[in-house]
Amino acid sequence: MNLDHRAGDQLMIDFTGKHLYITDKQTGEKSAVEVFVAILPCSQYTYVQACKSQKREDLIRCITGALDYIGGVPKAIVSDNLKSAVSRSSKYEPQINKSLKDLALHYRCTINPTRPYRPQDKALVENAVKLVCQRIYYPMREMVFFSLQEQNSHIRQLLLGFNDYLFKLKEASRKELFQSIERKELKPLCDSPYELKNYCRAKVQKMGSVFFSADKSYYSVPYRYIGKHTQIHYTADLVEVYYGADRIALHKRSRSKGVYITNKEHLSSTHQAYKDWSSAYFKKLALPHGESVVMFVEQILCQSAYPEVGYKRSIGVIQLHRQYGSERLNNACARGLFGGAPSYNRVKNILENNLDREYQDLENLNNTQSHIPKHNNIRGAESYDIADAILDRIVNSSHSINLKGESMRKNFLQ
């Protein structure tokens, strides 16, 4: 049946089946390469590219190259049932490869495989394969290429002449028909080119990370998904983790082996607190409980030979407010500061023996207003040093004891 192909409707793709070859410079060994052909049925504008294989990565790279070459996107891409495009063939509802689905979503088009064993469903590209063999393969038959880039560069030069050939009946070339009829009907290309995605599955481990088998590394996910089964989508630069239809994590890909890539927001509150451990963190933690607590923590951190030891002691001191309250803790730290060698056990003993209350009573006593009136000839308690007064008292008492003993000795001798 003669079909009327609408402009901008389809892009038919196929591989030629006949190989070109690349020669190794060192050994002279020839390696076969595949040739990809794409055609717009309305204008028969053609694209040709050599690639290493018919695998999924090479197929998608060739399709994106064809779309860039024609400068637009058709409504549908018609392929045969090769494994890199169709996961499960069917006459009515074939299952498309996931990577090819992503490409179609990116370019806002549809993948429409032909019926199995029905090459007539894409007859124009089958005919284009024959013409490519005649007009591109034949001029290259005696040429030697050492790389795909070199080979594709020469194919592009021959392709310009191929698309400029005039049709006998239409009196126009493929390029002229494409420019006048088909180009304006194509949808515009996306701002960014499509990046090939790969997929794997992973269970979220107890530390809140998934094992990325491609690079043998670990990527964090929110801690609430621990124990869940997820799917990893990854490109050359990004790693995405999905739970069902929801993307729960996005990381920049690291090629290092055995590393842990962690987003701090994914950690639980306790893990986040541990990550923040530092001198400034514990001073900030102590601040709501009083200045004496802050000073006590500072001394602990300064006198600790290893930071982790000081951190643990600081936690112990600060946590005492849960049992005794912030006010008592602050008083206990104030008393503990005068003893030297600050430690958790010192503060705990002060609180257990209610020594912080005695310290508070002494301060209240010092702050009590004196009943003695102010006068120039009267000195207050602040003029006397308690230690000196006690020392004087001891000296006086010992002196009186010595005098009494001397008088008793004289009486005895008499």
C-alpha positions as CSV (number, residue, x, y, z in Angstrom):
1,M,0.0,0.0,0.0
2,N,1.2,3.5,-0.9
3,L,1.4,5.5,2.4
4,D,1.1,9.2,2.7
5,H,3.7,10.2,5.3
6,R,3.0,13.4,7.2
7,A,5.8,16.0,7.7
8,G,7.4,15.8,11.1
9,D,5.4,12.7,12.1
10,Q,8.0,9.9,12.2
11,L,11.8,9.1,12.3
12,M,12.5,5.6,11.1
13,I,15.8,4.0,12.4
14,D,17.7,0.8,11.6
15,F,21.2,-0.8,11.4
16,T,22.6,-1.8,8.1
17,G,23.7,-5.3,9.0
18,K,26.8,-4.8,6.8
19,H,29.8,-3.7,8.7
20,L,32.5,-1.1,8.2
21,Y,36.0,-1.6,9.7
22,I,38.5,0.3,11.9
23,T,42.2,-0.6,11.7
24,D,44.4,-0.8,14.7
25,K,47.6,1.3,14.0
26,Q,49.8,-0.9,16.1
27,T,48.8,-4.4,15.0
28,G,46.9,-3.7,11.7
29,E,44.0,-5.7,13.1
30,K,40.5,-4.8,11.7
31,S,37.5,-4.3,14.0
32,A,34.0,-4.4,12.6
33,V,31.7,-1.5,13.5
34,E,27.9,-1.1,13.0
35,V,26.3,1.6,10.9
36,F,23.1,3.3,12.0
37,V,20.7,4.8,9.5
38,A,17.8,7.2,10.3
39,I,15.3,8.7,7.8
40,L,12.4,11.2,7.9
41,P,9.8,9.4,5.6
42,C,8.1,12.6,4.3
43,S,11.3,14.2,2.8
44,Q,13.5,11.1,3.0
45,Y,16.2,13.2,4.7
46,T,18.8,10.7,5.9
47,Y,21.3,10.5,8.7
48,V,24.2,7.9,8.9
49,Q,26.6,7.2,11.8
50,A,29.1,4.5,12.6
51,C,29.1,3.0,16.1
52,K,30.9,0.2,18.0
53,S,27.8,-2.0,18.5
54,Q,24.0,-2.2,18.6
55,K,24.0,-2.1,22.3
56,R,21.7,0.2,24.3
57,E,24.3,2.9,24.9
58,D,25.3,3.1,21.2
59,L,21.7,3.0,20.0
60,I,20.7,6.0,22.2
61,R,23.9,7.9,21.3
62,C,23.0,7.4,17.6
63,I,19.4,8.5,18.1
64,T,20.5,11.7,19.9
65,G,23.0,12.3,17.1
66,A,20.2,12.0,14.5
67,L,17.9,14.4,16.3
68,D,20.8,16.9,16.6
69,Y,21.5,16.5,12.9
70,I,17.9,17.2,11.7
71,G,17.6,20.0,14.3
72,G,14.2,18.9,15.7
73,V,12.1,16.1,17.2
74,P,9.4,14.1,15.4
75,K,6.2,12.8,17.0
76,A,7.4,9.2,17.0
77,I,10.5,7.1,16.5
78,V,10.0,3.9,14.6
79,S,12.4,1.0,15.3
80,D,12.5,-2.7,14.8
81,N,12.4,-5.2,17.7
82,L,16.2,-5.2,18.5
83,K,17.0,-6.1,22.1
84,S,18.5,-2.7,22.9
85,A,15.2,-1.0,22.1
86,V,12.5,-3.5,23.0
87,S,12.6,-5.6,26.2
88,R,9.6,-7.9,25.2
89,S,8.3,-7.8,21.7
90,S,4.6,-8.0,21.0
91,K,2.4,-7.4,17.9
92,Y,0.0,-5.2,19.9
93,E,1.8,-3.8,23.0
94,P,5.6,-4.3,23.0
95,Q,7.6,-3.5,26.2
96,I,10.0,-0.6,25.5
97,N,13.5,-0.6,27.1
98,K,13.5,1.8,30.1
99,S,16.4,3.8,28.8
100,L,14.6,4.4,25.5
101,K,11.5,5.4,27.4
102,D,13.5,8.0,29.3
103,L,14.9,9.3,26.0
104,A,11.3,9.6,24.6
105,L,10.2,11.5,27.8
106,H,13.2,13.8,27.6
107,Y,12.4,14.7,23.9
108,R,8.6,14.6,24.3
109,C,8.1,11.9,21.6
110,T,6.9,8.3,21.4
111,I,8.7,5.0,20.6
112,N,6.7,3.0,18.2
113,P,8.3,-0.4,17.4
114,T,7.2,-2.3,14.3
115,R,5.4,-5.6,14.4
116,P,7.8,-8.6,14.8
117,Y,9.1,-9.9,11.5
118,R,7.4,-7.1,9.5
119,P,10.2,-5.0,7.9
120,Q,7.6,-3.5,5.6
121,D,6.4,-1.4,8.6
122,K,9.5,0.7,8.0
123,A,10.1,0.1,4.4
124,L,11.7,3.5,3.7
125,V,14.5,3.0,6.1
126,E,15.1,-0.5,4.6
127,N,15.4,1.1,1.2
128,A,17.7,3.8,2.7
129,V,20.0,1.0,3.9
130,K,20.5,-0.2,0.4
131,L,21.2,3.3,-0.9
132,V,23.7,3.9,1.9
133,C,25.6,0.8,0.9
134,Q,25.7,2.0,-2.7
135,R,26.6,5.7,-2.2
136,I,28.5,5.7,1.1
137,Y,30.0,2.2,1.6
138,Y,31.2,2.0,-2.0
139,P,33.3,5.2,-2.0
140,M,34.9,4.1,1.3
141,R,35.7,0.5,0.2
142,E,39.4,1.0,-0.2
143,M,39.9,3.6,2.6
144,V,41.5,2.8,5.9
145,F,40.3,4.5,9.2
146,F,42.0,4.3,12.5
147,S,39.1,5.7,14.7
148,L,35.4,6.1,14.8
149,Q,35.7,9.9,14.8
150,E,37.7,9.9,11.6
151,Q,35.3,7.5,10.0
152,N,32.2,9.4,11.0
153,S,33.8,12.6,9.7
154,H,34.2,11.1,6.3
155,I,30.6,9.7,6.4
156,R,29.3,13.2,7.1
157,Q,31.0,14.5,4.0
158,L,29.5,11.8,1.8
159,L,26.1,12.3,3.5
160,L,26.0,15.9,2.4
161,G,26.2,14.8,-1.2
162,F,23.7,12.0,-0.6
163,N,21.1,14.4,0.7
164,D,21.7,16.8,-2.2
165,Y,21.0,14.2,-4.9
166,L,17.9,15.2,-7.0
167,F,14.8,12.9,-7.1
168,K,13.9,12.2,-10.7
169,L,10.2,12.6,-10.3
170,K,10.1,15.3,-7.6
171,E,12.8,17.4,-9.2
172,A,14.1,18.3,-5.7
173,S,16.7,16.9,-3.3
174,R,16.1,15.4,0.1
175,K,17.6,18.5,1.7
176,E,15.4,20.8,-0.3
177,L,12.2,18.9,0.7
178,F,13.4,18.8,4.3
179,Q,14.0,22.5,4.4
180,S,10.7,23.5,2.7
181,I,8.3,20.9,4.0
182,E,9.4,19.0,7.1
183,R,11.7,21.2,9.2
184,K,9.0,23.6,10.4
185,E,6.8,20.7,11.5
186,L,9.4,19.2,13.9
187,K,9.3,20.0,17.6
188,P,12.2,22.0,18.9
189,L,15.1,20.2,20.6
190,C,15.5,20.4,24.4
191,D,17.8,22.9,26.0
192,S,20.0,20.1,27.4
193,P,21.0,16.9,25.6
194,Y,19.8,13.6,26.9
195,E,22.2,11.7,29.2
196,L,22.0,8.0,29.2
197,K,20.6,6.5,32.4
198,N,21.4,3.2,33.9
199,Y,19.5,1.4,36.7
200,C,20.1,-1.0,39.6
201,R,18.4,-2.0,42.8
202,A,19.7,-1.6,46.3
203,K,18.4,-2.1,49.9
204,V,18.9,0.8,52.4
205,Q,21.4,-0.4,55.0
206,K,21.3,0.2,58.7
207,M,23.7,3.2,58.5
208,G,21.2,4.9,56.1
209,S,23.1,4.4,52.8
210,V,22.6,2.3,49.7
211,F,25.4,0.3,48.1
212,F,26.1,1.5,44.5
213,S,27.5,-1.6,42.8
214,A,28.7,0.2,39.7
215,D,31.4,2.1,41.6
216,K,31.4,0.0,44.8
217,S,30.6,3.1,46.9
218,Y,27.8,4.2,49.3
219,Y,25.2,7.0,49.0
220,S,23.0,8.3,51.8
221,V,19.2,8.4,51.8
222,P,16.8,9.8,54.5
223,Y,17.1,7.6,57.6
224,R,13.3,6.8,57.6
225,Y,13.9,4.5,54.5
226,I,16.3,2.2,56.3
227,G,15.4,-1.4,55.4
228,K,13.5,-0.4,52.2
229,H,14.2,-1.6,48.7
230,T,15.0,1.3,46.3
231,Q,16.0,1.8,42.7
232,I,19.1,3.7,41.7
233,H,19.1,5.8,38.5
234,Y,22.6,7.0,37.5
235,T,24.3,8.9,34.7
236,A,27.9,9.8,34.1
237,D,27.6,12.7,36.6
238,L,24.5,12.0,38.9
239,V,23.1,9.3,41.1
240,E,19.4,9.4,42.0
241,V,17.7,7.1,44.4
242,Y,14.0,6.3,44.1
243,Y,11.5,4.7,46.4
244,G,8.5,3.8,44.3
245,A,7.8,6.9,42.2
246,D,9.5,9.3,44.6
247,R,13.0,10.5,44.3
248,I,14.4,10.4,47.9
249,A,18.1,11.3,47.2
250,L,20.2,13.1,44.6
251,H,24.0,13.0,44.7
252,K,26.9,14.0,42.4
253,R,28.5,10.8,41.3
254,S,32.0,10.0,42.7
255,R,34.2,7.5,40.9
256,S,36.2,6.7,44.0
257,K,35.9,3.1,45.3
258,G,34.5,2.3,48.8
259,V,33.7,5.9,49.8
260,Y,30.6,7.1,51.7
261,I,28.8,10.1,50.1
262,T,26.6,11.6,52.8
263,N,24.1,14.4,52.8
264,K,23.8,15.8,56.3
265,E,20.1,16.3,56.0
266,H,19.6,12.6,55.5
267,L,20.9,11.8,59.0
268,S,18.8,11.3,62.1
269,S,18.9,13.9,64.8
270,T,21.4,11.9,66.9
271,H,23.7,11.3,64.0
272,Q,23.6,15.0,63.0
273,A,24.5,16.0,66.5
274,Y,27.5,13.6,66.5
275,K,28.6,15.1,63.1
276,D,28.5,18.6,64.8
277,W,30.8,17.7,67.7
278,S,33.3,20.5,68.3
279,S,34.4,22.8,71.1
280,A,32.0,25.5,69.9
281,Y,29.2,23.0,69.7
282,F,29.5,22.0,73.4
283,K,29.9,25.6,74.6
284,K,26.7,26.5,72.8
285,L,25.0,23.4,74.3
286,A,26.1,24.5,77.8
287,L,25.1,28.2,77.4
288,P,21.3,27.8,78.4
289,H,22.3,26.3,81.7
290,G,24.5,29.1,83.0
291,E,27.8,30.9,82.6
292,S,29.5,28.7,85.2
293,V,28.5,25.6,83.2
294,V,30.1,27.2,80.1
295,M,33.3,28.0,82.0
296,F,33.4,24.5,83.4
297,V,33.0,22.9,79.9
298,E,35.7,25.2,78.5
299,Q,38.2,24.0,81.2
300,I,37.3,20.4,80.5
301,L,38.0,20.9,76.8
302,C,41.2,22.8,77.4
303,Q,42.7,20.2,79.8
304,S,41.7,17.1,77.7
305,A,44.6,15.6,75.8
306,Y,42.3,14.1,73.2
307,P,39.1,16.0,71.9
308,E,36.8,13.0,72.1
309,V,37.6,12.5,75.8
310,G,36.7,16.1,76.5
311,Y,33.5,15.8,74.5
312,K,32.3,12.8,76.5
313,R,33.0,14.5,79.8
314,S,31.2,17.6,78.6
315,I,28.2,15.6,77.6
316,G,28.1,14.0,81.1
317,V,28.2,17.4,82.8
318,I,25.6,19.0,80.6
319,Q,23.2,16.0,80.9
320,L,23.1,16.4,84.8
321,H,20.6,19.2,84.3
322,R,18.0,16.6,83.5
323,Q,18.2,15.1,87.0
324,Y,19.1,18.2,89.1
325,G,18.0,21.2,87.0
326,S,19.9,24.0,85.3
327,E,20.2,26.2,88.4
328,R,21.7,23.5,90.7
329,L,24.0,22.5,87.9
330,N,25.3,26.0,87.4
331,N,25.9,26.4,91.2
332,A,27.7,23.0,91.3
333,C,29.9,24.0,88.3
334,A,30.7,27.4,90.0
335,R,31.8,25.5,93.2
336,G,33.7,22.9,91.1
337,L,35.7,25.7,89.3
338,F,37.6,26.6,92.5
339,G,38.7,23.0,93.1
340,G,40.9,22.7,90.0
341,A,41.0,19.7,87.7
342,P,37.4,19.9,86.5
343,S,35.7,16.6,85.9
344,Y,32.3,15.0,85.5
345,N,32.7,13.1,88.8
346,R,33.5,16.3,90.8
347,V,30.2,18.0,89.7
348,K,28.2,14.8,90.2
349,N,29.5,14.5,93.8
350,I,28.7,18.1,94.5
351,L,25.2,17.6,93.4
352,E,24.7,14.2,95.1
353,N,25.9,15.6,98.5
354,N,23.9,18.9,98.1
355,L,27.1,20.9,98.3
356,D,25.8,23.2,95.6
357,R,23.1,24.3,98.1
358,E,25.7,25.3,100.7
359,Y,27.5,27.3,98.1
360,Q,24.2,29.1,97.3
361,D,23.5,29.8,101.0
362,L,27.0,31.3,101.4
363,E,26.4,33.5,98.4
364,N,23.0,34.6,99.8
365,L,24.7,35.3,103.1
366,N,27.3,37.5,101.4
367,N,24.7,39.3,99.5
368,T,22.6,40.0,102.6
369,Q,22.5,43.7,103.7
370,S,24.3,44.4,107.0
371,H,22.4,45.7,110.0
372,I,25.4,47.9,110.9
373,P,25.0,51.5,109.7
374,K,27.5,53.0,107.3
375,H,30.1,55.2,108.9
376,N,33.5,56.5,108.1
377,N,35.0,54.9,111.2
378,I,33.4,51.5,110.7
379,R,34.8,49.0,108.3
380,G,32.7,46.2,106.9
381,A,33.4,42.5,106.5
382,E,34.9,43.1,103.1
383,S,37.9,44.7,104.8
384,Y,38.8,41.4,106.5
385,D,40.2,38.3,104.9
386,I,38.6,35.2,106.3
387,A,41.8,33.2,106.0
388,D,43.8,35.8,107.9
389,A,41.2,35.9,110.7
390,I,41.3,32.2,111.1
391,L,45.1,32.2,111.1
392,D,45.1,34.9,113.8
393,R,42.7,33.0,115.9
394,I,44.9,29.8,115.7
395,V,48.0,31.8,116.6
396,N,46.3,33.5,119.6
397,S,44.9,30.2,120.9
398,S,48.3,28.5,120.7
399,H,50.0,31.5,122.4
400,S,47.5,31.3,125.3
401,I,48.1,27.6,125.6
402,N,51.9,28.1,125.8
403,L,51.5,30.8,128.5
404,K,49.2,28.6,130.6
405,G,51.7,25.7,130.3
406,E,54.5,27.9,131.5
407,S,52.7,29.1,134.6
408,M,51.7,25.5,135.5
409,R,55.4,24.4,135.2
410,K,56.5,27.3,137.6
411,N,53.8,26.4,140.1
412,F,54.9,22.7,140.0
413,L,58.5,23.6,140.6
414,Q,57.6,25.8,143.6
